[in-house]
């Protein structure tokens, strides 16, 4: 986590933390890394909130990350899966 935070001093880095366990890493990343959080996308968790954060369903995490990159005048990420 320290290496990621250090790298963020040189370029924009975003992290998506899904679920309570992942969200515990937030303190190691912020403020240098932009953090996006929600519940985990697993079927039992996707419609619940996690640690006071929004539920995964409807949170549009990939769109939020791309909007942030564009707002920072960076290229957005192509999230298309390929075979």
PATI-621758 format. One record per residue (C-alpha): residue number from 1; residue in one letter; chain; x, y, z. Coordinates in nm, 3 decimals. Layout:
ATOM    i  aa  ch       c1       c2       c3
ATOM  NUM   A   A        X        Y        Z
...
REM end
This chain:
ATOM    i  aa  ch       c1       c2       c3
ATOM    1   X   A    0.000    0.000    0.000
ATOM    2   X   A    0.284    0.239    0.077
ATOM    3   X   A    0.430    0.180   -0.270
ATOM    4   X   A    0.097    0.259   -0.434
ATOM    5   X   A    0.055    0.575   -0.229
ATOM    6   X   A    0.411    0.679   -0.316
ATOM    7   X   A    0.351    0.620   -0.687
ATOM    8   X   A    0.040    0.839   -0.664
ATOM    9   X   A    0.265    1.136   -0.593
ATOM   10   X   A    0.380    1.113   -0.957
ATOM   11   X   A    0.052    1.028   -1.132
ATOM   12   X   A   -0.319    0.991   -1.071
ATOM   13   X   A   -0.414    0.656   -0.918
ATOM   14   X   A   -0.763    0.541   -0.826
ATOM   15   X   A   -0.852    0.247   -0.604
ATOM   16   X   A   -1.188    0.071   -0.584
ATOM   17   X   A   -1.235   -0.083   -0.242
ATOM   18   X   A   -1.530   -0.322   -0.233
ATOM   19   X   A   -1.638   -0.459    0.101
ATOM   20   X   A   -1.549   -0.386    0.461
ATOM   21   X   A   -1.218   -0.574    0.456
ATOM   22   X   A   -1.094   -0.384    0.151
ATOM   23   X   A   -1.214   -0.054    0.293
ATOM   24   X   A   -0.975   -0.098    0.584
ATOM   25   X   A   -0.695   -0.024    0.337
ATOM   26   X   A   -0.838    0.322    0.275
ATOM   27   X   A   -0.629    0.481    0.549
ATOM   28   X   A   -0.312    0.351    0.383
ATOM   29   X   A   -0.401    0.504    0.047
ATOM   30   X   A   -0.562    0.839    0.110
ATOM   31   X   A   -0.504    1.121    0.051
ATOM   32   X   A   -0.261    1.055   -0.235
ATOM   33   X   A   -0.480    0.786   -0.399
ATOM   34   X   A   -0.839    0.865   -0.496
ATOM   35   X   A   -1.052    0.598   -0.326
ATOM   36   X   A   -1.394    0.478   -0.442
ATOM   37   X   A   -1.579    0.250   -0.199
ATOM   38   X   A   -1.895    0.041   -0.189
ATOM   39   X   A   -2.015   -0.295   -0.068
ATOM   40   X   A   -1.867   -0.606   -0.229
ATOM   41   X   A   -2.023   -0.709   -0.564
ATOM   42   X   A   -2.084   -1.068   -0.444
ATOM   43   X   A   -2.453   -1.168   -0.469
ATOM   44   X   A   -2.508   -1.168   -0.091
ATOM   45   X   A   -2.349   -0.825   -0.048
ATOM   46   X   A   -2.421   -0.624   -0.362
ATOM   47   X   A   -2.750   -0.478   -0.237
ATOM   48   X   A   -2.626   -0.402    0.115
ATOM   49   X   A   -2.425   -0.112    0.247
ATOM   50   X   A   -2.078   -0.180    0.384
ATOM   51   X   A   -1.914    0.015    0.661
ATOM   52   X   A   -2.155    0.302    0.608
ATOM   53   X   A   -2.069    0.324    0.238
ATOM   54   X   A   -2.312    0.282   -0.052
ATOM   55   X   A   -2.422   -0.052   -0.190
ATOM   56   X   A   -2.245   -0.186   -0.497
ATOM   57   X   A   -2.558   -0.220   -0.713
ATOM   58   X   A   -2.623    0.113   -0.877
ATOM   59   X   A   -2.299    0.270   -0.758
ATOM   60   X   A   -2.145    0.280   -1.109
ATOM   61   X   A   -1.786    0.244   -0.984
ATOM   62   X   A   -1.624    0.221   -1.327
ATOM   63   X   A   -1.805    0.531   -1.454
ATOM   64   X   A   -1.705    0.723   -1.139
ATOM   65   X   A   -1.339    0.630   -1.182
ATOM   66   X   A   -1.343    0.732   -1.548
ATOM   67   X   A   -1.515    1.062   -1.467
ATOM   68   X   A   -1.248    1.133   -1.206
ATOM   69   X   A   -0.968    1.059   -1.455
ATOM   70   X   A   -1.131    1.287   -1.715
ATOM   71   X   A   -1.175    1.561   -1.453
ATOM   72   X   A   -0.799    1.527   -1.389
ATOM   73   X   A   -0.734    1.560   -1.765
ATOM   74   X   A   -0.619    1.197   -1.781
ATOM   75   X   A   -0.730    0.923   -2.016
ATOM   76   X   A   -1.019    0.712   -1.897
ATOM   77   X   A   -0.985    0.335   -1.858
ATOM   78   X   A   -1.122    0.093   -2.116
ATOM   79   X   A   -1.290   -0.161   -1.889
ATOM   80   X   A   -1.383   -0.393   -2.176
ATOM   81   X   A   -1.305   -0.757   -2.103
ATOM   82   X   A   -1.135   -0.947   -2.383
ATOM   83   X   A   -1.097   -1.317   -2.433
REM end
